[in-house]
Amino acid sequence: MYRCALAGLLAATLAAPAAAQVQRNFPATALRGTLLIGEPPEIALNGKPARLAPGARIRGQDNMVQMSGALSGAKLLVHYTVDTYGLVKDVWILRPEEAAVRPWPATPEQAQTWAFDATAQTWTKP
């Protein structure tokens, strides 16, 4: 009896990472960039100094929230959004298949002129 319960628990544990790999839907306002986390809230975004917003969320490749302090010194390829004050609000650390989706806007100007398909999570240049 205990072996059946243990086997079921083991199967559920092994299946959990696969379930975490579902497609993430990024907003049309998400830009792609390189993020270097310094001493939070200080960061470098595409090589330029920036700051994390109060309450900023950084999601790892598993889509779980990561603590910025634990990522200090890490250089990451990300999608990110900024708030009305220009502070980095939401960050998604990209998985290899997400990073392979091209093109993806790196500037607000590109995002305004390109077309976004929210269902396919793809951008089209004019």
C-alpha positions in Angstrom: 0.0 0.0 0.0 2.8 2.4 0.9 4.6 1.6 -2.3 1.6 2.6 -4.4 1.3 5.9 -2.6 5.1 6.5 -2.9 5.0 5.6 -6.7 2.1 8.1 -7.2 4.0 10.8 -5.3 7.1 10.1 -7.3 5.2 10.3 -10.6 3.5 13.6 -9.6 6.9 15.0 -8.7 8.5 14.0 -12.0 5.5 15.4 -13.9 5.6 18.8 -12.2 8.6 20.2 -14.2 6.9 19.3 -17.4 3.7 21.1 -16.4 5.8 24.2 -15.6 6.9 24.5 -19.2 3.6 25.8 -20.6 3.7 28.7 -23.0 4.0 32.0 -21.1 1.9 34.8 -22.6 3.9 38.1 -22.6 2.1 41.4 -22.9 2.4 43.5 -26.0 4.3 46.0 -23.8 7.1 43.5 -23.0 10.4 44.4 -24.6 13.5 42.2 -24.9 16.7 43.1 -23.3 19.8 42.0 -21.4 19.5 42.5 -17.6 22.4 42.7 -15.2 21.4 42.7 -11.6 23.6 44.7 -9.4 22.7 45.5 -5.8 18.9 45.7 -5.9 17.1 47.8 -6.9 20.0 48.9 -9.1 20.3 47.1 -12.4 21.7 47.6 -15.8 19.3 47.2 -18.7 20.9 46.8 -22.2 24.1 48.2 -20.7 22.4 51.4 -19.2 21.7 52.0 -15.5 18.1 51.4 -14.5 16.1 50.5 -11.4 13.6 47.9 -10.4 10.3 49.3 -9.4 9.0 48.8 -5.8 7.2 45.4 -5.9 8.9 44.4 -9.2 8.4 40.7 -10.1 11.2 38.7 -11.6 10.0 35.3 -13.0 12.5 32.6 -13.6 12.5 30.1 -16.5 10.1 28.0 -14.4 7.8 31.0 -14.1 8.3 31.1 -10.3 9.1 34.5 -8.7 12.8 34.9 -8.1 14.3 37.3 -5.5 16.4 40.0 -7.0 19.1 39.7 -4.3 19.6 36.0 -5.2 20.3 37.0 -8.8 22.9 39.7 -8.1 25.7 39.6 -10.7 23.6 37.5 -13.1 23.5 38.7 -16.7 20.1 37.5 -18.2 18.2 37.6 -21.5 14.8 38.8 -20.5 11.5 40.3 -21.5 10.5 43.2 -19.3 7.9 45.9 -18.8 8.3 49.4 -17.3 5.9 51.4 -15.2 4.8 55.0 -15.8 7.9 56.3 -14.0 10.3 54.3 -16.2 11.1 51.7 -13.6 11.4 48.0 -14.5 8.2 46.4 -13.3 7.9 42.9 -14.6 10.8 40.6 -15.8 10.6 37.2 -17.3 13.9 35.3 -17.6 13.7 33.7 -21.1 13.9 29.9 -21.8 15.8 29.0 -24.9 12.7 28.4 -27.0 11.3 31.9 -25.9 14.7 33.5 -26.8 14.5 31.9 -30.2 11.3 33.8 -31.1 12.4 36.6 -33.4 11.9 39.4 -34.1 11.0 40.8 -30.6 11.1 44.5 -30.0 13.9 45.9 -27.9 12.6 49.5 -27.8 9.2 51.1 -27.3 9.5 52.6 -30.8 9.8 49.2 -32.4 6.8 47.9 -30.3 4.7 50.8 -31.6 5.4 50.2 -35.2 5.4 46.4 -35.3 2.3 44.1 -35.2 1.9 41.8 -32.2 0.0 38.5 -32.4 -0.9 37.8 -28.7 -2.1 34.3 -29.4 1.0 33.1 -31.3 3.3 35.4 -29.1 5.0 36.7 -32.3 5.9 40.1 -33.7 5.8 41.1 -37.4 7.8 44.0 -38.8 6.0 46.2 -41.3 
